[in-house]
Amino acid sequence: MFQLRNGSITWRCQKQQSVATSRCEAEYMALAMTTNHHLWVKRRLQELLKQDIPRALSFGDSNAAIDIA
């Protein structure tokens, strides 16, 4: 879920397209997909609002995936 000024602007849930061999790999793939979506949302908002958009924070519950990222 992406929020801007305390309001949700996008939310997404989907199956991963590839099979992970470990939970760490699955969590890392999810973080990577989130990062790609964030960049897309950020570019669209910059086009619409004509101003710089603040950095985003990503949260994950797998320490191993966070360490890899």
Secondary structure, DSSP 4 states (H G I P E B T S, - for coil): -EEETTEEEE------SS--SSHHHHHHHHHHHHHHHHHHHHHHHHHHH-SPPPP-----S-HHHHHH-
